[in-house]
């Protein structure tokens, strides 16, 4: 039977699990990190782990949400401060993709193919939280670009979906080819922005 902990102990153990989880997931990935690895570092039994998280996937996901929120806050601040131009839109997309691809936890999920494990193990409502937060944040940015006359007047939801589709291409990095993948993404970003930056937008920007 799992040991009972007081509130101070619970806070310390939870923080220790988060710290050890981040270290282990970044170094070894989700599949190769076991509950035993995590509980040894926190000095608790494996049974006690489930007083704090329903699974190692839930722990991973909590860390992932925090990392994505940090990147999202940084990019939203950047979008608010930058003048809205075709070039700034392209830089925003490129920089967002770079930050995500260089983040160890996000890279583990997308680039090491562990998204499927999260989808299988986590409740749908938890996954929906990630989708909703990303969508709402990007909708705000896309509407700002449209109001500035930069983007075509397509449904903002469709434009956000295009951006998410670009990120999901990372799941097929090996199939695309490791050596050509970065240049492929760079070209796709340019083509995407060129396609969304319609003639009417060009006229609005030059006026």
GUZAFI-937437 format. One record per residue (C-alpha): residue number from 1; residue in one letter; x, y, z. Coordinates in steps of 0.05 Angstrom, whole numbers. Example, Ala and Ser with C-alpha at 12.3 -4.5 7.8 and 13.67 -1.06 7.14 Angstrom:
2
[rec 1 'a' [246 -90 156]]
[rec 2 's' [273 -21 143]]
This chain:
207
[rec 1 'x' [0 0 0]]
[rec 2 'x' [29 68 -19]]
[rec 3 'x' [56 110 38]]
[rec 4 'x' [17 170 61]]
[rec 5 'x' [51 238 54]]
[rec 6 'x' [38 305 85]]
[rec 7 'x' [26 365 41]]
[rec 8 'x' [98 389 44]]
[rec 9 'x' [123 320 25]]
[rec 10 'x' [73 317 -33]]
[rec 11 'x' [96 383 -61]]
[rec 12 'x' [169 363 -56]]
[rec 13 'x' [157 294 -88]]
[rec 14 'x' [115 322 -144]]
[rec 15 'x' [168 374 -160]]
[rec 16 'x' [222 320 -157]]
[rec 17 'x' [183 276 -205]]
[rec 18 'x' [175 334 -253]]
[rec 19 'x' [249 351 -250]]
[rec 20 'x' [271 278 -259]]
[rec 21 'x' [219 266 -312]]
[rec 22 'x' [244 326 -353]]
[rec 23 'x' [316 303 -347]]
[rec 24 'x' [301 230 -364]]
[rec 25 'x' [252 244 -421]]
[rec 26 'x' [300 293 -453]]
[rec 27 'x' [358 244 -447]]
[rec 28 'x' [324 178 -463]]
[rec 29 'x' [255 192 -490]]
[rec 30 'x' [187 170 -465]]
[rec 31 'x' [191 96 -484]]
[rec 32 'x' [259 85 -450]]
[rec 33 'x' [240 121 -386]]
[rec 34 'x' [205 76 -335]]
[rec 35 'x' [164 92 -274]]
[rec 36 'x' [218 57 -234]]
[rec 37 'x' [270 106 -261]]
[rec 38 'x' [227 164 -238]]
[rec 39 'x' [210 138 -169]]
[rec 40 'x' [282 119 -152]]
[rec 41 'x' [303 192 -161]]
[rec 42 'x' [245 215 -117]]
[rec 43 'x' [257 162 -64]]
[rec 44 'x' [187 134 -67]]
[rec 45 'x' [157 67 -85]]
[rec 46 'x' [129 53 -154]]
[rec 47 'x' [60 47 -124]]
[rec 48 'x' [66 117 -94]]
[rec 49 'x' [79 146 -163]]
[rec 50 'x' [6 138 -180]]
[rec 51 'x' [-14 184 -123]]
[rec 52 'x' [15 240 -165]]
[rec 53 'x' [5 219 -238]]
[rec 54 'x' [-39 167 -271]]
[rec 55 'x' [19 146 -318]]
[rec 56 'x' [88 167 -341]]
[rec 57 'x' [53 193 -403]]
[rec 58 'x' [12 241 -361]]
[rec 59 'x' [76 266 -328]]
[rec 60 'x' [109 275 -396]]
[rec 61 'x' [47 312 -421]]
[rec 62 'x' [46 361 -363]]
[rec 63 'x' [118 378 -377]]
[rec 64 'x' [103 384 -451]]
[rec 65 'x' [46 433 -439]]
[rec 66 'x' [91 477 -397]]
[rec 67 'x' [145 478 -451]]
[rec 68 'x' [94 494 -506]]
[rec 69 'x' [63 549 -463]]
[rec 70 'x' [132 580 -454]]
[rec 71 'x' [145 580 -529]]
[rec 72 'x' [75 605 -545]]
[rec 73 'x' [83 663 -496]]
[rec 74 'x' [149 682 -527]]
[rec 75 'x' [123 681 -598]]
[rec 76 'x' [59 718 -581]]
[rec 77 'x' [100 773 -549]]
[rec 78 'x' [143 776 -611]]
[rec 79 'x' [82 779 -656]]
[rec 80 'x' [54 837 -616]]
[rec 81 'x' [118 877 -620]]
[rec 82 'x' [136 864 -694]]
[rec 83 'x' [109 906 -751]]
[rec 84 'x' [63 863 -794]]
[rec 85 'x' [97 849 -861]]
[rec 86 'x' [105 789 -907]]
[rec 87 'x' [175 780 -881]]
[rec 88 'x' [154 783 -808]]
[rec 89 'x' [101 730 -820]]
[rec 90 'x' [152 685 -851]]
[rec 91 'x' [201 698 -794]]
[rec 92 'x' [146 683 -743]]
[rec 93 'x' [131 615 -774]]
[rec 94 'x' [204 598 -783]]
[rec 95 'x' [223 618 -712]]
[rec 96 'x' [164 581 -682]]
[rec 97 'x' [184 518 -719]]
[rec 98 'x' [257 527 -698]]
[rec 99 'x' [239 535 -624]]
[rec 100 'x' [195 473 -626]]
[rec 101 'x' [246 431 -664]]
[rec 102 'x' [302 450 -616]]
[rec 103 'x' [262 437 -553]]
[rec 104 'x' [282 369 -526]]
[rec 105 'x' [213 348 -501]]
[rec 106 'x' [177 370 -564]]
[rec 107 'x' [230 338 -607]]
[rec 108 'x' [220 273 -569]]
[rec 109 'x' [145 274 -583]]
[rec 110 'x' [146 295 -656]]
[rec 111 'x' [215 277 -683]]
[rec 112 'x' [224 211 -646]]
[rec 113 'x' [154 187 -662]]
[rec 114 'x' [126 183 -592]]
[rec 115 'x' [63 223 -606]]
[rec 116 'x' [25 157 -620]]
[rec 117 'x' [41 132 -550]]
[rec 118 'x' [13 195 -519]]
[rec 119 'x' [-50 191 -561]]
[rec 120 'x' [-61 119 -540]]
[rec 121 'x' [-48 130 -466]]
[rec 122 'x' [-78 198 -450]]
[rec 123 'x' [-152 215 -442]]
[rec 124 'x' [-180 252 -502]]
[rec 125 'x' [-198 313 -460]]
[rec 126 'x' [-125 322 -440]]
[rec 127 'x' [-102 321 -512]]
[rec 128 'x' [-157 370 -530]]
[rec 129 'x' [-127 420 -480]]
[rec 130 'x' [-63 424 -521]]
[rec 131 'x' [-100 431 -587]]
[rec 132 'x' [-147 485 -560]]
[rec 133 'x' [-92 527 -528]]
[rec 134 'x' [-50 525 -592]]
[rec 135 'x' [-109 540 -637]]
[rec 136 'x' [-134 599 -596]]
[rec 137 'x' [-66 630 -591]]
[rec 138 'x' [-54 625 -666]]
[rec 139 'x' [-124 649 -683]]
[rec 140 'x' [-107 714 -647]]
[rec 141 'x' [-44 723 -688]]
[rec 142 'x' [-76 704 -755]]
[rec 143 'x' [-134 753 -745]]
[rec 144 'x' [-84 808 -730]]
[rec 145 'x' [-48 793 -795]]
[rec 146 'x' [-113 792 -833]]
[rec 147 'x' [-136 858 -802]]
[rec 148 'x' [-69 888 -825]]
[rec 149 'x' [-86 866 -896]]
[rec 150 'x' [-27 818 -898]]
[rec 151 'x' [-63 751 -905]]
[rec 152 'x' [-119 730 -950]]
[rec 153 'x' [-188 730 -920]]
[rec 154 'x' [-192 655 -913]]
[rec 155 'x' [-223 626 -851]]
[rec 156 'x' [-172 636 -795]]
[rec 157 'x' [-184 565 -772]]
[rec 158 'x' [-160 539 -840]]
[rec 159 'x' [-96 581 -837]]
[rec 160 'x' [-81 555 -766]]
[rec 161 'x' [-93 485 -792]]
[rec 162 'x' [-42 497 -847]]
[rec 163 'x' [10 518 -796]]
[rec 164 'x' [-4 456 -753]]
[rec 165 'x' [1 412 -814]]
[rec 166 'x' [71 439 -826]]
[rec 167 'x' [92 419 -756]]
[rec 168 'x' [62 350 -765]]
[rec 169 'x' [107 339 -825]]
[rec 170 'x' [162 330 -773]]
[rec 171 'x' [132 261 -760]]
[rec 172 'x' [157 242 -830]]
[rec 173 'x' [227 271 -825]]
[rec 174 'x' [260 205 -841]]
[rec 175 'x' [215 191 -900]]
[rec 176 'x' [228 260 -929]]
[rec 177 'x' [303 251 -918]]
[rec 178 'x' [346 277 -861]]
[rec 179 'x' [393 314 -907]]
[rec 180 'x' [340 351 -947]]
[rec 181 'x' [289 360 -891]]
[rec 182 'x' [311 430 -866]]
[rec 183 'x' [312 459 -936]]
[rec 184 'x' [245 427 -951]]
[rec 185 'x' [213 460 -890]]
[rec 186 'x' [244 527 -908]]
[rec 187 'x' [216 523 -978]]
[rec 188 'x' [147 502 -953]]
[rec 189 'x' [145 561 -906]]
[rec 190 'x' [162 609 -964]]
[rec 191 'x' [110 577 -1009]]
[rec 192 'x' [58 578 -954]]
[rec 193 'x' [69 651 -939]]
[rec 194 'x' [70 669 -1013]]
[rec 195 'x' [4 633 -1023]]
[rec 196 'x' [-29 668 -964]]
[rec 197 'x' [0 735 -981]]
[rec 198 'x' [-49 752 -1037]]
[rec 199 'x' [-45 808 -1088]]
[rec 200 'x' [-95 849 -1047]]
[rec 201 'x' [-49 842 -987]]
[rec 202 'x' [11 866 -1028]]
[rec 203 'x' [-29 927 -1049]]
[rec 204 'x' [-50 940 -977]]
[rec 205 'x' [22 936 -954]]
[rec 206 'x' [48 983 -1008]]
[rec 207 'x' [-6 1035 -997]]
